[in-house]
């Protein structure tokens, strides 16, 4: 026992210390986070530098404004000085040079003023420039008058005019320019100060946020790594425990089964393995919803746990599948008693979604070492035994038998052969006549699928139809055979039987396939068969799955011109209230009501009621399963016109149909005198 514990501890310790992918991913995530913080900080500083450059550019604009203002002040001052000197110099060459300087300073003034006006100005600066322009316009004619007097030689008058008017006017201009210079300096200083403050604030915030981000990242990393060992243990628990039921999952179950086998080898004891599958769980799940389904799974898990011993293991493999390991037992009878208790406890009622629900299970049992010596073989054989329990009625347990493997392998081989049967054209139709007793002629043929297996010969649907439906291949098989049946019926029409109708059974999977209507259209178009000559036979169960959708789909089919029949009527779930809503043409009464109809008044009364119902609803009626003359005569007396059964004919290949169609059945079935 101690060795077993050590083995378990070693295994658990190995799983805990082993590096796991999620831990490496977590580490990589935090490294990435830190790198991102650094990158964000670097990018932010770069943006801060760009912002600083932009702010410096703004400051530069104000400095240029200040320089332009100074240029205007200097140009105006020098221009006034030049004009005064013109009144003092007599040499004409010197005077021309001064006039040139006067004009140049004027150009400098105008250029600086124009450049200043093109720059962003506040309201006071705009007002001062406008006032300066007004004063210049006043002073300019006086300056031109002075130059004109100098040119005529009236130096004395020019000097008086300069002193009396020009210099005062220029002083006014200079005063405005001085105010403009002062305003420009103040604006430049304010802008520079504001820019530097904004730059310092941005830098402070950037450093603060970057530092805070780094501290937060380091703190989070420290907290996560602090709890790494704890998270690792929780992760290990989740890896070995089913989340919904808290039972061991498949991984832990296999580990426990291996340990149980090791102990049984050493102690020479038995190990029982039960594979448990709930019966019709999908119906509960679909009807009450997945939440109720989960509640049922949890309740079943709890009940199984209560029945099992402390040393046994109850695990959930997934879905509605459970397994139970019965360890260290000396007799198989003990395992059987536990299975009986589990069957009993699971069949007790459940309360789900405010209603009482009943559930059962099927159990497959294998025993070590009788049925296998490895965990894989034991689980496989338990699954096989469980499948046989379901096949033989459910709500029971089944001990594994070696013969089951042969049956399972045969089914597997049959499934494999089915996948190639369509490609090899191994599916065929046999046709069973439906006789009209009034006309004595065959009015319709039911197409019944057969499989010409290359090794097993001709197989009836009972051998393969369920597998065909479970695999979903029945949709493609049904589509291909519908074209075959329609083409064959068209050939019989051409052979002189234009009123003959062919009936084809449609399974639930085929009916709910979205391409059904197009498949029927294609078969009719490909064969040239009139739509009135095709009849589809449906079961009542199809309508019960989704009544509104089924009715709509049936209307789509009838819009093509075909007819619809309900097969095996009377054994399904439909009521008369539902029947009046179904867009039907024919009822096929199940053989259950035909059997012993000549001896059982109840059957005759029920059949007579169905006849009256069909007459009232305007529906055709066909009696199935007619196997004796007595049944036929009783049906004829009740007024049933259409019959089908072995007494008329078994399903036969297409090449044997013509003689049946040509036969006068009125004479063949006449009652002997």
Secondary structure, DSSP 8 states (H G I E B T S, - for coil): -HHHHHHHHHHHHHHHHS--HHHHHHHHHHHHHHHHHHHHHHHHHHHHHHHHHHHHHHHHHHHHHHHHHHHHHHHHHHHHHHHHHHTT---HHHHHHHHHHHHHHHHHHHHHHHHHHTS---HHHHHHHHHHHHHHHHHHHHHHHHHHHHHHT-HHHHHHHIIIIIHHHHHHHHHHHHHHHHHHHHHHHHHHHHHHHHHHHHHHHHHHHHHHHHHHHHHHHHHHHHTHHHHHHHHHHHHHB-TTT-SB-HHHHHHHHHHHHHHHHHHT-EEEEEEEEETTHHHHHHHH-HHHHHHHHHHHHHHHHHHS-TTSEEEEEETTEEEEEEEEES-HHHHHHHHHHHHHHHTS-EEETTEEE---EEEEEEEETTS-SSHHHHHHHHHHHHHHHHHTTSSSEEE--HHHHHHHHHHHHHHHHHHHHTTTT-EEEEEEEEEETTTTEEEEEEEEEEEEETTTEEE-GGGTHHHHHHHTTHHHHHHHHHHHHHHHHHHHHHTT-TT-EEEEE--HHHHHSTTHHHHHHHHHHHHT--GGGEEEEEEHHHHHHSHHHHHHHHHHHHTTT-EEEEEEETSSS--HHHHTTS--SEEEE-HHHHTTTTT-HHHHHHHHHHHHHHHHHT-EEEE----SHHHHHHHHHHT--EE-STTT---B-GGGHHHHHHS-HHHHT----
